[in-house]
Amino acid sequence: MSSIEKFIAQQPLIVHSSLAQLRYLVLSEGLPPAVDRNTGRLRCNVWSVLTRCSMDGATSDYVSLMRRGPPPHSVYTKIKNDTFRTLNTDTEFVKRVPEDSITRCLSCYAWQALDSEQLVDDKDTFTLSSYVQGMNVLVAPLLYICPSEPMAYRLFRNLCHKHIPTYLDSSLTGVHNGAKLLDICVKIIDPKLSSFLADSLLTAEIYGIPSILTLSSCTRPLDQVCKLWDFMFAYGFHMNILFIVAQLVVIRAQILKSDSPMNLLRQFPEFDAEDIIRLGVGFVAKIPSNVYDLLVQHLTNPDIVIA
Amino acid sequence: MSIRPSPNDDIPETSFEDIETTLSPINRYKNGYNQSSPLRKQMPPPSTTSSESTTFSGNGNRYSTHTESDDADEEGKNFLDEFEEFHDKDEYQDIIKAHFDGRKRSNEKKTGMGGLNAFAEENGDNIDELADQFDQNLTLRARKSSEIPTLKLDKNAKQPNVSLKKSIRMPKSFERVSRRGIGNSRSASNLRVNWERPAPTNLRYKKSMPLLSREGIINEEYEDNNYEEDFEDDFKFEKNMLQPQFLNREPQLKPISPRQYTITTDETLLTPQLHSRHKDWVNPSNLNHFKEQQRRKARESGSYRKNRESVNHRLKTIKQEIDQNTPIKKGKMIYNPEKRTWEGNEQSLLRFRDVDTAEKKAIVITDKKLPYSSGSRARISDAKRQSNPKIVGKMMFDAQNLQWLRVDGQEEDPFADIPDYIPVTIPLDGGPQRSATAMIPQSSHRDPTKKRFSSTATTRFHSLSTTPYDFTFQIDSRTLEKFYHEENRWSKKVGGWFILDDPDVTSTNNDQKLPDPQSKNFMYEIRNMVISSARN
């Protein structure tokens, strides 16, 4: 039993400090790879604790949404158009997560989004789309590690609403801001690579959108994605931008040598999460505070203006 | 003690034996009086009762000396025996003795039974005369209603002895009591008198007494002196009256049989139920209910409509006549009005009693078994086991699973690889779920979570038409059970982290321990760590 497992099994005296401790444990020790159900359960527990997502009543909520069946046709068509492709090259994922689970989870999310759309119709608060392409990949790691669909759905909803709401509005505002920030970060961290990509007319809008929107879950292998997510659940999903930079930096030699770098960037190569995290955390020191602020805010604030 | 001068001073005031021998018809008058006032039994005035009792105490032989009507009367012995309890009441002995002495100084030379017998024989005629006189006086004056001899005596009797006074007081008490229960007592005395001695004098006397008591106005202005003279005579009435009425207990009424006394003809004696029913039965028109008049009428008129009426009427009549005492018999069945059940078919009912036991099947289901068995072999063997399997060619019908099977059992189930979707289609609603689980018992209908599940069920699922083959949104109960199980595991494992996360708590304690859900502080933690480490 890992120390993290012991730690979360105890009821915290002071939640705030215990969460900080848990974050540090995730950073320093890391969670075991999500190879089986038990590690998935542990990861799910840690993620839910880190993101303050209670699973209380998750099943009944999920079931009540699921009982409504598929969402309206337009949404459901989009969902069904994507679900079968979700990480279909990852045999382990395909084995563990049936397509129906993805469909149900996304459909429930769609129903819930449609409901909240009606509730906050006239207000300024932006509403999340019932479905955007990429959500299927975004939900994949959750379905992959969570022991039950309702918990995955609950975590997914929590992630979407609490961590990356701007990514999922109708115009994907946060994603585009994230792309801009990615360009900025690359420029700050690796000016040579940035200029090379700029020369190749490869902006983050072109190559970075999938990784930004899916929080790098589109990159294989999924186990490494989960480790990446361990860190991001602990310290924030804004780090995803820096991790994308780190992935670029890892393959920068290939990119710089490549005649057609887009072929490399269309699908990032498999990565090692620890390397990426180490690199990404190392980038933090180089990121000016104002940019770091933007990194933090672009996830939740759709109104930020990035020059 | 005695007001009246006692001429017989030589008689010692000692034992009851002595007193008994001094018994006189006058004493018996008092008892007779009591007999006519049966309420004494219910509420005897202490003075008179005790004096009377001492008068009779130990006097078992006394009545044998009086030959007329009640000698050799067993009942007399019986009730005298009951007086034994009064033996020891010596305090009244003086009074009694004085009374006896006063009344019978001429007769009292006797000290034993022989003397008593002699006295009785001598005075036999006298007693009868006195009784007649008393009876006349009593009835006459009762009609006048104010001239109650006994009441007048109370004031005028300077001369009479103590016992007289006591006897005079008696009607007052009697009057007091009589207003409460005269009906009962009258009927009781009525019965008693009738049975023992249907003497007309007794009846007359008896009837007069309630009148006296009821009118009961003590009018002292009507006192006249001549009453005193009559009084002496009035007190000498028939000795039959001497039987104290308070001895007429219920057990003494019991021996009366309808042969001796027809209760139903005396309305005052009837219980309310008896009374009304008796009336009903006595009324000849009611007896017509038992006749089949209507049918006869219908037969006479021959009209169909009337015939129908008659049927209705008869039904109504039968219904009316069933009460708890009416014996009803229909074929072998007998109606038990106490249990309100029909009896006689216990043997047949036993079969139904067995149905209630869980092991046995209902009677109507004779050969059905649980309609599921897995595997082709098993089904064939099941089908063969049936008493009369339907076989056509090489195929045999499996009545349990409603399918045709090859007799040799070599048939491959073409649907073996196809998952059984019926339980999968169930779970989202209570209605279809129930029917499906009835078809497939192996599905986990013991799932405790289903209650919660169906309790939150909405009907919307039905309004939205899913494609009939889209089972995406239908999960089987096992999966659902797993969902709840995992949620419970989560609660057990890390639920403690969310105890303070209650919305109410967080709203108040945001600034204290719990992290602000909107706070981005944690997103700067890594930066702070990196910067601080870089400085070092």
Interface residues (C-beta under 8 A of the other chain):
Chain A: I8 A9 Q10 Q11 P12 I14 V15 H16 S18 L19 A20 R23 L27 R41 C44 N45 S48 V49 R52 S54 M55 D56 G57 A58 T59 S60 Y62 V63 S64 M66 R67 R68 G69 P70 D100 T103 R104 S107 P147 S148 E149 P150 M151 K162 A234 Y235 G236 H238 M239 V281 G282 V284 A285 I287 S289 Y292 V296 Q297 T300
Chain B: L428 D429 R452 F453 T456 A457 T458 R460 F461 L464 T466 D470 F471 T472 F473 I475 L480 K482 F483 Y484 E486 E487 R489 W490 S491 K493 V494 G495 G496 W497 F498 I499 L500 D501 K513 L514 P515 P517 Q518 K520 F522 M523 Y524 E525 I526 R527 V530 I531 A534
